[in-house]
Amino acid sequence: MNKSKSIVSVRYEESKSDEPLLRLTLFSNTMKKFFVFLFTLLILIGSEYYFLTELFAQKRIPVLAVSLLVTIGCLFFLFRYFKRSIFPS
């Protein structure tokens, strides 16, 4: 006598108790991105301030070079970090 093989399917069923955890995780990830953006933006504003102040006032080359490098670095970081959300594929 041949026995038929039974196939058992196991599914993950989302319960209503998982929804707050999912929302909290999404909120946490969004807030992390927001704080990284704010911190980088603050550094960018500060470095641009020093760059423009030195450019129009005393024109000290080391301060100009460092502030310009920090400004370019911040712009590059912002572009690379938010590349997926700004330019969707």
C-alpha positions as CSV (number, residue, x, y, z in Angstrom):
1,M,0.0,0.0,0.0
2,N,1.3,3.4,-1.0
3,K,1.1,6.2,1.5
4,S,0.8,9.7,0.0
5,K,3.3,12.1,1.3
6,S,1.8,15.0,3.1
7,I,3.3,18.4,2.7
8,V,3.1,20.7,5.7
9,S,3.3,24.4,5.2
10,V,4.4,26.6,8.0
11,R,3.7,30.2,7.7
12,Y,4.6,33.1,9.9
13,E,1.4,34.8,10.7
14,E,1.8,38.4,11.8
15,S,-0.1,39.1,15.0
16,K,-1.3,42.4,16.1
17,S,1.3,42.4,18.9
18,D,4.1,42.6,16.3
19,E,2.9,45.8,14.8
20,P,4.1,48.2,17.6
21,L,7.5,46.5,17.5
22,L,7.7,47.0,13.7
23,R,6.7,50.7,14.0
24,L,9.2,51.2,16.8
25,T,12.0,49.7,14.7
26,L,11.1,51.9,11.7
27,F,10.9,55.0,13.9
28,S,14.3,54.1,15.4
29,N,16.0,53.7,12.0
30,T,14.4,56.9,10.7
31,M,15.6,58.8,13.8
32,K,19.1,57.5,13.4
33,K,19.2,58.7,9.8
34,F,17.8,62.0,10.9
35,F,20.4,62.6,13.6
36,V,23.2,61.6,11.3
37,F,21.9,64.1,8.8
38,L,21.6,66.9,11.4
39,F,25.1,66.2,12.8
40,T,26.6,66.3,9.3
41,L,24.7,69.4,8.4
42,L,25.9,71.2,11.5
43,I,29.5,70.3,10.7
44,L,28.9,71.5,7.1
45,I,27.5,74.8,8.2
46,G,30.4,75.4,10.6
47,S,33.1,74.5,8.1
48,E,31.5,76.8,5.5
49,Y,31.3,79.6,8.0
50,Y,35.0,79.3,8.8
51,F,35.9,79.0,5.1
52,L,33.9,82.1,4.1
53,T,35.2,84.1,7.1
54,E,38.8,83.3,6.3
55,L,38.3,83.8,2.6
56,F,37.0,87.4,3.0
57,A,39.0,88.4,6.1
58,Q,42.5,87.1,6.9
59,K,43.0,84.5,4.2
60,R,45.1,82.1,6.2
61,I,45.9,79.2,3.9
62,P,45.9,76.3,6.5
63,V,42.5,77.3,7.9
64,L,41.1,77.7,4.3
65,A,42.5,74.3,3.3
66,V,41.1,72.5,6.4
67,S,37.7,74.1,6.2
68,L,37.4,73.4,2.5
69,L,38.4,69.8,2.9
70,V,35.8,69.4,5.7
71,T,33.1,71.0,3.6
72,I,33.9,68.7,0.6
73,G,34.0,65.7,2.9
74,C,30.6,66.5,4.4
75,L,29.0,67.0,1.0
76,F,30.5,63.7,-0.2
77,F,29.3,61.9,3.0
78,L,25.8,63.3,2.6
79,F,25.7,62.3,-1.0
80,R,26.9,58.8,-0.3
81,Y,24.8,58.2,2.8
82,F,21.5,59.4,1.3
83,K,22.1,58.3,-2.3
84,R,19.4,55.6,-2.2
85,S,16.7,58.0,-0.9
86,I,17.6,60.9,-3.1
87,F,18.2,59.0,-6.4
88,P,15.9,56.0,-6.4
89,S,17.2,53.2,-8.7
